[in-house]
Amino acid sequence: MTDHKTGTRKEWLAARLELLEAEKELTRRSDELARRRQELPWVRIDKEYRFGTDEGTASLADLFRGRSQLLVYHFMFGPEYAAGCPSCSAIADSFDGFVVHLANHDVTLCAVSPAPLAKLQAYKRRMSWTFPWASSFDSDFNYDFHVAHTKKEWDSGAVEYNFRVTDFRPPAGEENPVLAEFASCVGTDWATFRREGPAAWTASGACTSGWTARHAGATRPACGGAAMTSTAMTSTETAALTADRDADLRQRDARCTK
């Protein structure tokens, strides 16, 4: 039985009002951080990136699809993956619901992954998704923005992610079954899996915020985008996450075959 504090309605209300003040303070702090993020300086991008899309080869400017702003989600799906990252898949499951609303506010949402386009298209069909998803295969895009790392960088123990240098490798000589099981969800080992990383980036073609994609080049905030953080999961939690994803995929596959 759960050992949890009990009390009267009056005691609950007093505690809830105290918590409400803390929640409001957190909201005010979040608003202030958002304002500071919007004020970060822009950095010009002159490099020409090419992407594979359902409509053919595209430039960074093409990903805007005629709108003034672009929101890019770096979806963890490396060239060696057999399936998309289960956490990224859970996040992307909501994209189709709001992509049209973003479009109506002059914002294009596009996921980008370094896997070949054919792999992304197959997984997209399997998941019944329709949002734009571009392949950066054979491009420096993900590496330049530090959401993907080369094997050489990984082996050196110094990869730049979340705006700082870190080492994602398990301690030498130690096997982590939780990490191994999570990586197996996409058909790789941990080292291959973690050479990709999630991130969200904002962009603008009208010099309002983020990147500015034009014929002469593009700009972006120096910060890059919103960092993702993670906490260690137990093997039971990892297995549950994988089982939930696989069950969902089976249901989707059943619908697609009807």
C-alpha positions in Angstrom: 0.0 0.0 0.0 1.2 3.5 -0.8 2.4 5.4 2.2 1.1 8.9 1.4 0.2 11.9 3.5 -3.5 12.4 4.1 -5.4 15.4 5.5 -8.5 17.5 5.5 -9.9 19.5 2.6 -8.8 22.7 4.3 -5.2 21.4 4.6 -5.3 20.3 1.0 -6.4 23.7 -0.2 -3.7 25.5 1.8 -1.1 23.3 0.3 -2.5 23.6 -3.2 -2.5 27.4 -3.0 1.1 27.4 -1.9 1.9 25.1 -4.8 0.0 27.5 -7.1 2.3 30.4 -6.2 5.3 28.2 -7.0 3.7 27.2 -10.4 3.1 30.9 -11.2 6.7 31.8 -10.4 7.9 28.9 -12.6 5.7 30.3 -15.5 7.1 33.8 -15.0 10.7 32.4 -15.0 9.9 30.3 -18.2 8.6 33.5 -19.9 11.7 35.3 -19.1 13.9 32.5 -20.4 11.8 32.5 -23.6 12.4 36.2 -24.0 16.2 35.8 -23.6 16.2 32.9 -26.1 14.5 35.1 -28.7 17.1 37.8 -28.1 20.0 35.5 -28.9 22.2 36.8 -31.8 21.9 35.3 -35.3 24.7 33.6 -37.2 24.8 33.7 -41.0 24.8 30.4 -42.9 26.4 30.5 -46.3 26.8 26.7 -46.7 24.6 25.1 -49.3 22.7 22.1 -47.9 20.8 19.6 -50.0 18.0 17.3 -48.8 16.0 14.5 -50.2 12.2 15.0 -49.9 9.1 13.4 -51.3 9.1 16.2 -54.0 12.8 15.7 -55.0 16.1 17.3 -54.0 15.6 20.5 -51.9 17.7 23.3 -50.5 17.3 24.7 -47.0 15.3 27.5 -48.4 13.0 25.0 -50.2 12.1 23.4 -46.8 10.3 26.7 -45.9 7.7 25.8 -48.6 7.0 29.4 -49.2 6.4 30.4 -45.6 8.4 32.9 -43.6 9.3 30.5 -40.7 10.7 27.0 -40.4 10.7 24.6 -37.5 13.0 21.7 -37.9 12.9 18.6 -35.7 16.1 16.5 -35.8 14.5 13.1 -35.7 17.0 10.3 -34.5 17.1 8.0 -37.5 20.6 7.3 -38.6 21.7 5.6 -41.8 22.3 2.3 -39.9 19.0 2.3 -38.1 16.3 -0.2 -38.9 13.6 1.9 -37.3 13.1 5.4 -35.9 14.1 6.2 -32.3 11.0 5.2 -30.1 11.2 8.5 -28.1 11.3 10.6 -31.3 8.5 8.5 -32.7 6.3 9.2 -29.6 7.0 12.9 -30.1 6.4 12.9 -33.8 3.1 11.1 -33.3 1.6 14.6 -32.5 3.1 16.4 -35.5 0.2 15.7 -37.9 -2.2 17.2 -35.4 -0.7 20.6 -35.3 1.3 20.9 -38.5 -1.7 22.5 -40.2 -2.1 25.0 -37.4 1.5 26.0 -37.7 1.1 26.4 -41.5 -1.9 28.7 -40.9 0.5 30.9 -38.8 3.1 31.0 -41.6 5.3 28.3 -40.0 6.4 25.1 -41.8 7.3 22.1 -39.6 9.8 19.6 -41.1 11.6 16.7 -39.6 15.2 16.0 -40.8 17.1 12.7 -40.4 20.4 11.5 -41.9 18.9 8.1 -43.0 18.3 7.6 -46.7 15.0 8.9 -47.9 13.6 5.5 -48.8 14.1 4.4 -45.2 12.3 7.4 -43.9 9.4 7.0 -46.4 8.9 3.4 -45.4 8.8 4.2 -41.7 6.6 7.2 -42.4 4.1 4.9 -44.2 4.3 2.4 -41.4 3.5 5.0 -38.8 0.7 6.6 -41.0 2.4 10.0 -40.8 2.0 12.8 -43.4 4.1 15.7 -42.0 7.2 16.7 -44.1 10.3 14.6 -43.5 13.5 15.3 -45.3 16.7 13.2 -45.6 20.0 14.8 -45.0 21.9 11.6 -46.1 25.4 12.4 -47.4 25.0 16.0 -46.1 27.0 17.8 -43.4 23.7 19.3 -42.0 23.3 17.2 -38.9 27.0 17.2 -38.2 27.4 21.0 -38.6 24.6 21.6 -36.1 26.0 19.0 -33.7 23.0 16.7 -33.6 25.0 13.9 -35.2 28.6 12.8 -34.6 31.1 10.9 -36.6 32.7 7.7 -35.4 36.0 9.5 -35.0 34.3 12.0 -32.7 32.6 9.2 -30.7 35.9 7.3 -30.4 37.7 10.4 -29.1 35.3 10.7 -26.2 34.7 14.4 -27.0 31.4 15.1 -28.9 29.7 18.5 -28.9 26.1 18.2 -28.0 23.7 20.5 -26.1 26.3 23.3 -26.6 29.1 21.6 -24.7 31.6 18.8 -25.1 30.8 15.5 -23.5 31.4 11.8 -23.6 28.4 9.5 -24.1 30.5 6.3 -24.0 29.9 3.8 -21.2 32.9 3.4 -18.9 35.6 1.3 -20.5 35.1 -2.5 -20.1 31.5 -2.0 -18.7 28.4 -3.3 -20.5 25.2 -1.4 -19.8 22.2 -3.7 -20.6 19.8 -0.8 -20.4 21.6 1.2 -23.1 22.1 -1.9 -25.2 18.4 -2.8 -25.0 17.3 0.7 -25.9 19.7 0.8 -28.9 18.4 -2.6 -30.0 14.9 -0.9 -30.5 16.3 0.6 -33.7 18.5 -2.4 -34.7 21.9 -0.9 -33.6 24.4 -0.9 -30.8 24.6 2.0 -28.3 27.6 3.7 -30.0 25.8 3.7 -33.4 22.5 4.8 -31.9 23.9 7.7 -29.8 25.8 9.2 -32.7 22.5 10.9 -33.4 20.8 13.3 -31.1 17.4 15.0 -30.9 16.9 18.8 -31.1 14.4 21.4 -32.3 15.4 24.4 -34.3 13.5 27.6 -35.3 14.1 29.4 -38.5 12.7 32.4 -40.4 12.8 33.6 -44.0 11.5 37.1 -43.0 14.3 38.0 -40.5 11.9 37.6 -37.6 13.7 34.8 -35.7 16.1 32.0 -36.2 17.4 31.1 -39.6 16.9 33.4 -42.6 17.0 31.3 -45.8 17.5 33.3 -48.9 19.4 33.0 -52.1 22.4 34.7 -50.5 22.4 32.4 -47.4 20.8 31.9 -44.1 21.1 32.8 -40.4 20.2 31.0 -37.2 20.4 31.7 -33.5 23.8 31.0 -32.1 22.2 28.7 -29.5 21.0 26.4 -32.2 17.7 25.3 -30.7 15.9 23.6 -27.8 18.0 21.0 -26.1 16.6 17.7 -25.1 17.6 16.1 -21.8 17.2 12.5 -20.7 17.3 10.5 -17.6 18.5 6.9 -17.2 15.8 4.3 -17.5 15.6 0.9 -16.0 15.6 -2.2 -18.2 11.9 -2.7 -17.2 11.0 0.8 -18.4 13.0 0.4 -21.6 11.2 -2.9 -22.3 7.8 -1.3 -21.6 8.6 1.6 -24.0 9.7 -0.9 -26.7 6.6 -3.1 -26.1 4.3 -0.1 -26.3 5.9 1.1 -29.6 5.8 -2.4 -31.1 2.1 -2.9 -30.1 1.3 0.5 -31.7 3.1 -0.4 -34.9 1.2 -3.7 -35.1 -2.1 -1.8 -34.8 -1.0 0.6 -37.5 0.1 -2.2 -39.8 -3.2 -3.9 -39.3 -5.1 -0.7 -40.3 -2.9 -0.2 -43.4 -3.6 -3.8 -44.6 -7.4 -3.4 -44.4 
